Amino acid sequence: MLRSLKKVNTLSDEELINSYKKNPRSSLLNILLNRHLHKLYGVCLNYLKNQADAEDAVMDICSDLPQKFLAYDIQKFDGWLFLVARNHCLKLLKERAKLRIEWIDEINEDHFVENGQDDTLNIEELRLEVLSDAINQLKDHQKRCIILFYLEHKSYKEIEEMTSYSANEVKSHIQNGKKNLKKIILKLT
C-alpha cells in the first residue's frame, strides 16, 4: 500500500486526472488538490480580498471539482484550475455587486411621497434625500459601515482595516444597519 502511494505521488497532474477519470477515488483527488491548494487559495484571496470569502470559495470549488474532472478534457491542470477559480470568484463578485444595488430597490416605491409632478428627477431626489436622512439616523458604527460598503464600495476587509471593527462586527453592523435603514425609511415616508 505504501509503495503504491509513493508511486501515485510521483504521477504528474495530468496522469492523476486520467487515473481519476478511469477510477474515481478521493485519494487521487486529495493528492492533486494538496499540490495546488495554496495556489487556489491565493487566486481566490487575490480576487475576493477577504480570507473568509477566499476560504469559502476554495471549499466550493473543491466540492465541484470531481464532476468537472469527469466533464472536461484537461490538458494543463494549473491553467485550467486558475480559470475555474477566477470564474468562480468573478461570479461571486458579480453577485455581491448586484446585492449592493438591490437592497435599495427592496424599499417599496409606494412609501415615497410624490409631489404631484410627473418628473422622475424629483422622485429620485426625494428618494436620495430620504435615504440620506435615514442613514444619518443610524448608530455611528452602522452608519460608518453602511457608507463604506454601499456608497464607497469597500470590501469587508477594507472596512475592517479602516475601522477598529473585527470582520464579524463589520458584517453585523452592515446587516443590522441595513435592517434599521429600512425601518427608518418606512417611518420617514
C-alpha positions as CSV (number, residue, x, y, z in Angstrom):
1,M,0.0,0.0,0.0
2,L,2.8,2.5,1.0
3,R,4.7,1.6,-2.2
4,S,1.5,2.2,-4.2
5,L,1.0,5.6,-2.5
6,K,4.6,6.7,-3.3
7,K,4.1,5.7,-6.9
8,V,0.9,7.7,-7.1
9,N,2.6,10.7,-5.6
10,T,5.1,10.8,-8.4
11,L,2.5,10.9,-11.1
12,S,2.0,14.2,-13.0
13,D,-1.2,16.2,-12.5
14,E,-2.5,15.1,-15.9
15,E,-1.7,11.5,-15.1
16,L,-3.6,11.8,-11.8
17,I,-6.6,13.3,-13.6
18,N,-6.6,10.5,-16.2
19,S,-6.3,7.9,-13.4
20,Y,-9.2,9.6,-11.6
21,K,-11.3,9.5,-14.7
22,K,-10.7,5.8,-15.1
23,N,-11.3,5.0,-11.4
24,P,-12.7,8.0,-9.4
25,R,-11.0,7.7,-6.0
26,S,-10.9,10.5,-3.4
27,S,-7.2,9.7,-2.6
28,L,-6.2,10.7,-6.2
29,L,-8.2,13.9,-5.9
30,N,-6.7,14.7,-2.5
31,I,-3.1,14.3,-3.8
32,L,-3.9,16.6,-6.7
33,L,-5.6,19.2,-4.5
34,N,-2.9,19.2,-1.9
35,R,-0.4,20.1,-4.6
36,H,-2.4,23.1,-5.7
37,L,-4.4,24.2,-2.7
38,H,-2.1,27.1,-1.9
39,K,-2.4,28.5,-5.4
40,L,-6.1,28.0,-5.5
41,Y,-6.4,29.9,-2.2
42,G,-4.1,32.6,-3.5
43,V,-6.2,33.2,-6.6
44,C,-9.4,33.4,-4.5
45,L,-7.8,35.8,-2.0
46,N,-6.5,38.0,-4.8
47,Y,-10.0,38.4,-6.3
48,L,-12.1,38.4,-3.1
49,K,-9.8,40.4,-0.8
50,N,-11.1,38.6,2.3
51,Q,-9.8,35.5,3.9
52,A,-13.1,34.1,5.0
53,D,-14.6,34.6,1.5
54,A,-11.5,33.1,-0.1
55,E,-11.7,30.0,2.1
56,D,-15.4,29.6,1.3
57,A,-14.6,29.9,-2.4
58,V,-11.9,27.3,-2.2
59,M,-14.3,24.9,-0.4
60,D,-17.0,25.5,-3.1
61,I,-14.5,25.0,-5.9
62,C,-13.1,21.8,-4.4
63,S,-16.5,20.3,-3.9
64,D,-17.3,20.9,-7.6
65,L,-14.0,19.6,-8.9
66,P,-14.9,15.8,-9.1
67,Q,-17.8,16.5,-11.5
68,K,-15.6,18.9,-13.5
69,F,-12.8,16.4,-13.8
70,L,-15.1,14.0,-15.4
71,A,-16.8,16.5,-17.6
72,Y,-13.8,18.3,-19.1
73,D,-10.7,17.3,-21.1
74,I,-8.0,18.9,-19.0
75,Q,-4.6,19.3,-20.8
76,K,-2.8,21.6,-18.4
77,F,-4.2,21.4,-14.9
78,D,-2.5,24.6,-13.5
79,G,-4.1,26.8,-16.1
80,W,-7.4,25.1,-16.0
81,L,-7.6,25.4,-12.2
82,F,-6.7,29.1,-12.4
83,L,-9.6,29.6,-14.9
84,V,-12.0,27.7,-12.7
85,A,-11.0,29.7,-9.6
86,R,-11.1,33.0,-11.5
87,N,-14.5,32.4,-13.0
88,H,-15.9,31.3,-9.6
89,C,-14.6,34.5,-7.9
90,L,-15.9,36.7,-10.7
91,K,-19.3,35.1,-10.3
92,L,-19.2,35.8,-6.6
93,L,-18.1,39.4,-7.1
94,K,-20.9,40.0,-9.6
95,E,-23.5,38.6,-7.2
96,R,-22.1,40.8,-4.4
97,A,-22.3,43.9,-6.6
98,K,-25.9,43.0,-7.6
99,L,-26.8,42.7,-3.9
100,R,-25.4,46.1,-3.1
101,I,-27.7,47.6,-5.6
102,E,-30.8,45.5,-4.9
103,W,-31.1,46.5,-1.2
104,I,-32.1,50.0,-2.2
105,D,-34.7,48.6,-4.6
106,E,-36.2,46.5,-1.9
107,I,-37.7,49.6,-0.4
108,N,-41.2,49.8,-1.6
109,E,-41.7,52.7,-4.0
110,D,-45.2,53.3,-2.7
111,H,-43.7,54.6,0.5
112,F,-42.2,57.6,-1.2
113,V,-44.5,60.7,-1.3
114,E,-45.0,62.1,-4.7
115,N,-45.4,65.8,-5.0
116,G,-48.0,65.6,-7.8
117,Q,-45.4,66.2,-10.6
118,D,-44.6,63.6,-13.1
119,D,-40.9,64.4,-13.0
120,T,-38.8,61.3,-12.3
121,L,-35.9,63.6,-11.3
122,N,-37.9,65.0,-8.4
123,I,-38.8,61.5,-7.2
124,E,-35.2,60.4,-7.4
125,E,-34.1,63.5,-5.5
126,L,-36.7,62.7,-2.8
127,R,-35.5,59.1,-2.6
128,L,-31.9,60.3,-2.1
129,E,-33.0,62.8,0.5
130,V,-35.0,60.2,2.4
131,L,-32.1,57.8,2.2
132,S,-29.6,60.4,3.4
133,D,-31.8,61.3,6.3
134,A,-32.2,57.7,7.2
135,I,-28.5,57.0,7.1
136,N,-27.9,59.9,9.4
137,Q,-30.2,58.4,12.0
138,L,-28.3,55.1,12.2
139,K,-26.0,54.4,15.1
140,D,-22.5,55.7,14.3
141,H,-20.9,52.2,13.8
142,Q,-23.7,51.1,11.5
143,K,-23.7,54.4,9.6
144,R,-19.9,54.2,9.0
145,C,-20.1,50.6,7.8
146,I,-23.1,51.2,5.5
147,I,-21.5,54.3,3.9
148,L,-18.1,52.5,3.4
149,F,-19.7,49.3,2.0
150,Y,-22.7,50.5,-0.1
151,L,-21.6,54.0,-1.1
152,E,-17.8,53.8,-1.2
153,H,-17.9,50.1,-2.4
154,K,-15.3,49.0,0.2
155,S,-14.9,45.3,1.0
156,Y,-15.4,43.8,4.4
157,K,-11.6,43.5,4.7
158,E,-11.1,47.1,3.7
159,I,-13.7,48.3,6.3
160,E,-12.0,46.1,8.9
161,E,-8.7,47.8,8.2
162,M,-10.2,51.3,8.1
163,T,-12.0,50.9,11.4
164,S,-11.3,49.1,14.6
165,Y,-14.0,46.6,14.0
166,S,-13.5,42.8,13.6
167,A,-14.7,41.0,10.5
168,N,-17.7,39.7,12.4
169,E,-18.5,43.2,13.7
170,V,-18.3,44.7,10.2
171,K,-20.7,42.1,8.9
172,S,-23.0,42.6,11.8
173,H,-23.0,46.4,11.5
174,I,-23.8,46.2,7.8
175,Q,-26.6,43.7,8.3
176,N,-28.2,45.5,11.3
177,G,-27.7,48.8,9.6
178,K,-29.5,47.6,6.5
179,K,-32.4,46.4,8.6
180,N,-32.6,49.6,10.6
181,L,-32.3,51.7,7.5
182,K,-35.4,50.0,6.0
183,K,-37.3,50.7,9.3
184,I,-36.3,54.3,9.4
185,I,-37.2,54.9,5.7
186,L,-40.6,53.4,6.2
187,K,-41.1,55.7,9.2
188,L,-39.9,58.8,7.2
189,T,-42.2,58.2,4.3
